[in-house]
Amino acid sequence: MALTDNRTSNVLSGPGGWVTSSIRFFALFILAFLVFAILLLAFGKNPIKAYADIFSSTLGSTYGFSEILVKMIPLTLTAVAVAVPSRIWLINVGGEGQLYIGALFATWGALNFNTLPAWILLPFISVLGVLGGGLWGSISGILRAKGWVSETISTLLLNYVAILLTNFFVFGPWKDMESANYPQTAEFVDAATLPSFVGTRVHAGFVFPLAALILFYFVLTRTRWGLEMRAIGGNPEAARRSGIPINGYIILLMFIGGGLAGLAGMVEVSAIQGRLRPSLSPGYGFIGFLISWMAGGNPLGMVAAAFLLAIVTAGGDILQMAHGLPGSAVNILNALILFVVLARQGGKSGVK
Amino acid sequence: MTGSSLQGLLSGSIIAGTPLLYATLGEVIGERAGIINLGLEGVMLMGAAVGFSTTVQTGNPALGVFAAALAGALFNMIFGFLVIERRANQLASGLALMFCGAGLSALLGAPYIGSQIKGLNEIRIPILSDLPVAGTILFHYDILVYLVVPIAILVWWALFYTRWGLSLRAVGEKPTAVFAAGRHPYRLQYEALFVAGLLGGIAGAYLSLAVAKTWAEWMTAGRGFVAVALVIFSKWHPLRAIAGALLFGGAIALQLQMQARGVPISPFLLDMLPYLLSLGVLAVWGGARRHAAPASLGQVFRGTE
């Protein structure tokens, strides 16, 4: 299926230079926020108060701001997880499932090797997280490379399987007997917990997205692999004829993408939850997809978009607790932001 | 397996397959017009929430179904605007639509969590419903079950034996040809998405009004994506979709039966069955798929240059 898209078009690189495009980028979000405000009004909520609460509780205090950084860690990872395969037109919508399997693998390591010292155990469970998510992603990669199932459909369906598998372990064999009715595993030992900065929940896991972004940029622009990926992305047939192993790339990039999402899962169980629970992620995998699309795969754009959507995600909790809205209502705002971005990207590429 | 549990399995397949078939038929129409809509999940959620809230408010499930169909169709127009008017990427737009539907339906449905409804009335057909085995398996349902196969046949007839259907399929294959023949591809695609939205809305309403008789967030649980897989399984053909929906409905019914009978397998593992079956079936069908898919699926008509 040759599905058209705008992988290379990027909201941040519109005509008219950096400043005007930033203004345009910003104006789009204002539009999305306005529409959401009208909706809130229609449902009898006060949108001004809602937005004031969201921004004051996230950007208005040091703790609130640190919580945004905490959310940016998994969000940036799941965004790169989408951006990597998208270089060769693969659409990875399985970040959520890959995150869960990464967390599952990491939890297995943390529970079974809890006597190891931290300097071995932490790298070990990080690798396990990558491996879990990576293997899960490469299932879709293999199905696609064989020409059997489009990766979009298979990653979507595997999300459900991954979450059910996690539930199976958490409710079943790995359930902590001491936490009575709570479905959760035993708590991780200190050696399996990523250290946090004093007074906040910002943790050492922030090096992962940073490294991922730098590597992503470096490999793409400075190496033969980056060149070959661009060749496949540009013209798969020509790339195949010049001897580039396309199927290898499909499986490999789905492995890397899945691995990064899996790492996000490891970070969440190790640093934030301290144990595996069914409510591991508020949709980080899906929001990562939005981030990657908004930024068109641009590394700096992904950081900016992750920042914005981290605020929105945190805002969802506030809307739920202080304004009595259902937790998933904030998905509307996420969707609206993607709507305006998509409408603009599409319109632009249509003018060819 | 005893006779009664086999009967339960068969009627369970019909009940679970009905919403899948409505959704699949809608997606078939859309994809025949060249548009793949992953937002079907969101459309179904909207249908489920609107159908349920309308039924609670009016006490009339028929009105609920109508409202759900209309809501699904109008909601699908957002997607239409993005992919037709703005030529946005179909897969990403579909996922955005799914999010929007999940959030909006949660907002709409929130006041109705825990509300009780009677659901759709069972319609007994004289003589037929009293037949011994076949009567219980085939003739003890509500109106939406009885209508779904005729609607599948109607969709088949409309797609393959009317001018509208011919043009619609041509849009999915070669939009420029339709344009040259004097019909506008965009208009046909909007029409296709409207009808797809109607059917998706009904599918959602069936889940909340007839199957669950309640509203819960994300209650479609991926049924919309399973329906997208079913379209490929059906090779974009409405009549094959009937068999596909029964098979997938069977997987859901089997899982429910096994849980009800206390089979010593974790319910979480049993719940995986429909998704794994979708993947397995697609993998087996994969090779044939390319020949059956509409040629311009996923691409947008950009005018004749």
HADDOCK unambig.tbl for C-alpha pairs under 7 A between the chains (distance, minus, plus):
assign (segid A and resid 3 and name CA) (segid B and resid 298 and name CA) 4.94 0.50 0.50
assign (segid A and resid 3 and name CA) (segid B and resid 299 and name CA) 5.97 0.50 0.50
assign (segid A and resid 4 and name CA) (segid B and resid 89 and name CA) 6.61 0.50 0.50
assign (segid A and resid 4 and name CA) (segid B and resid 298 and name CA) 6.58 0.50 0.50
assign (segid A and resid 4 and name CA) (segid B and resid 299 and name CA) 5.65 0.50 0.50
assign (segid A and resid 5 and name CA) (segid B and resid 89 and name CA) 5.14 0.50 0.50
assign (segid A and resid 147 and name CA) (segid B and resid 286 and name CA) 6.48 0.50 0.50
assign (segid A and resid 147 and name CA) (segid B and resid 287 and name CA) 6.94 0.50 0.50
assign (segid A and resid 148 and name CA) (segid B and resid 282 and name CA) 6.76 0.50 0.50
assign (segid A and resid 148 and name CA) (segid B and resid 283 and name CA) 4.72 0.50 0.50
assign (segid A and resid 148 and name CA) (segid B and resid 286 and name CA) 3.93 0.50 0.50
assign (segid A and resid 148 and name CA) (segid B and resid 287 and name CA) 6.20 0.50 0.50
assign (segid A and resid 149 and name CA) (segid B and resid 282 and name CA) 5.99 0.50 0.50
assign (segid A and resid 149 and name CA) (segid B and resid 283 and name CA) 5.65 0.50 0.50
assign (segid A and resid 149 and name CA) (segid B and resid 286 and name CA) 5.94 0.50 0.50
assign (segid A and resid 154 and name CA) (segid B and resid 279 and name CA) 6.53 0.50 0.50
assign (segid A and resid 157 and name CA) (segid B and resid 275 and name CA) 5.75 0.50 0.50
assign (segid A and resid 161 and name CA) (segid B and resid 272 and name CA) 5.52 0.50 0.50
assign (segid A and resid 161 and name CA) (segid B and resid 275 and name CA) 6.89 0.50 0.50
assign (segid A and resid 164 and name CA) (segid B and resid 268 and name CA) 5.32 0.50 0.50
assign (segid A and resid 164 and name CA) (segid B and resid 269 and name CA) 6.78 0.50 0.50
assign (segid A and resid 164 and name CA) (segid B and resid 272 and name CA) 6.85 0.50 0.50
assign (segid A and resid 165 and name CA) (segid B and resid 268 and name CA) 6.83 0.50 0.50
assign (segid A and resid 165 and name CA) (segid B and resid 269 and name CA) 6.83 0.50 0.50
assign (segid A and resid 167 and name CA) (segid B and resid 268 and name CA) 6.63 0.50 0.50
assign (segid A and resid 168 and name CA) (segid B and resid 266 and name CA) 6.89 0.50 0.50
assign (segid A and resid 168 and name CA) (segid B and resid 268 and name CA) 5.44 0.50 0.50
assign (segid A and resid 168 and name CA) (segid B and resid 269 and name CA) 6.79 0.50 0.50
assign (segid A and resid 325 and name CA) (segid B and resid 107 and name CA) 6.99 0.50 0.50
assign (segid A and resid 326 and name CA) (segid B and resid 106 and name CA) 6.24 0.50 0.50
assign (segid A and resid 326 and name CA) (segid B and resid 107 and name CA) 6.28 0.50 0.50
assign (segid A and resid 326 and name CA) (segid B and resid 110 and name CA) 6.72 0.50 0.50
assign (segid A and resid 328 and name CA) (segid B and resid 102 and name CA) 6.98 0.50 0.50
assign (segid A and resid 328 and name CA) (segid B and resid 103 and name CA) 5.13 0.50 0.50
assign (segid A and resid 328 and name CA) (segid B and resid 106 and name CA) 6.48 0.50 0.50
assign (segid A and resid 329 and name CA) (segid B and resid 103 and name CA) 4.13 0.50 0.50
assign (segid A and resid 329 and name CA) (segid B and resid 104 and name CA) 6.32 0.50 0.50
assign (segid A and resid 329 and name CA) (segid B and resid 106 and name CA) 6.12 0.50 0.50
assign (segid A and resid 329 and name CA) (segid B and resid 107 and name CA) 5.85 0.50 0.50
assign (segid A and resid 330 and name CA) (segid B and resid 103 and name CA) 6.37 0.50 0.50
assign (segid A and resid 331 and name CA) (segid B and resid 99 and name CA) 5.49 0.50 0.50
assign (segid A and resid 331 and name CA) (segid B and resid 100 and name CA) 6.08 0.50 0.50
assign (segid A and resid 331 and name CA) (segid B and resid 102 and name CA) 6.94 0.50 0.50
assign (segid A and resid 331 and name CA) (segid B and resid 103 and name CA) 4.88 0.50 0.50
assign (segid A and resid 332 and name CA) (segid B and resid 99 and name CA) 6.37 0.50 0.50
assign (segid A and resid 332 and name CA) (segid B and resid 100 and name CA) 4.53 0.50 0.50
assign (segid A and resid 332 and name CA) (segid B and resid 103 and name CA) 4.91 0.50 0.50
assign (segid A and resid 332 and name CA) (segid B and resid 104 and name CA) 6.28 0.50 0.50
assign (segid A and resid 335 and name CA) (segid B and resid 96 and name CA) 4.90 0.50 0.50
assign (segid A and resid 335 and name CA) (segid B and resid 97 and name CA) 6.78 0.50 0.50
assign (segid A and resid 335 and name CA) (segid B and resid 99 and name CA) 5.59 0.50 0.50
assign (segid A and resid 335 and name CA) (segid B and resid 100 and name CA) 5.15 0.50 0.50
assign (segid A and resid 338 and name CA) (segid B and resid 96 and name CA) 6.35 0.50 0.50
assign (segid A and resid 339 and name CA) (segid B and resid 96 and name CA) 6.67 0.50 0.50
assign (segid A and resid 342 and name CA) (segid B and resid 88 and name CA) 5.53 0.50 0.50
assign (segid A and resid 343 and name CA) (segid B and resid 82 and name CA) 5.74 0.50 0.50
assign (segid A and resid 343 and name CA) (segid B and resid 86 and name CA) 5.30 0.50 0.50
assign (segid A and resid 343 and name CA) (segid B and resid 88 and name CA) 5.83 0.50 0.50
assign (segid A and resid 345 and name CA) (segid B and resid 88 and name CA) 6.79 0.50 0.50
assign (segid A and resid 346 and name CA) (segid B and resid 86 and name CA) 5.39 0.50 0.50
assign (segid A and resid 346 and name CA) (segid B and resid 87 and name CA) 4.82 0.50 0.50
assign (segid A and resid 346 and name CA) (segid B and resid 88 and name CA) 4.04 0.50 0.50
assign (segid A and resid 346 and name CA) (segid B and resid 89 and name CA) 6.82 0.50 0.50
assign (segid A and resid 347 and name CA) (segid B and resid 86 and name CA) 4.80 0.50 0.50
assign (segid A and resid 347 and name CA) (segid B and resid 87 and name CA) 6.03 0.50 0.50
assign (segid A and resid 350 and name CA) (segid B and resid 87 and name CA) 6.64 0.50 0.50
assign (segid A and resid 350 and name CA) (segid B and resid 302 and name CA) 6.98 0.50 0.50
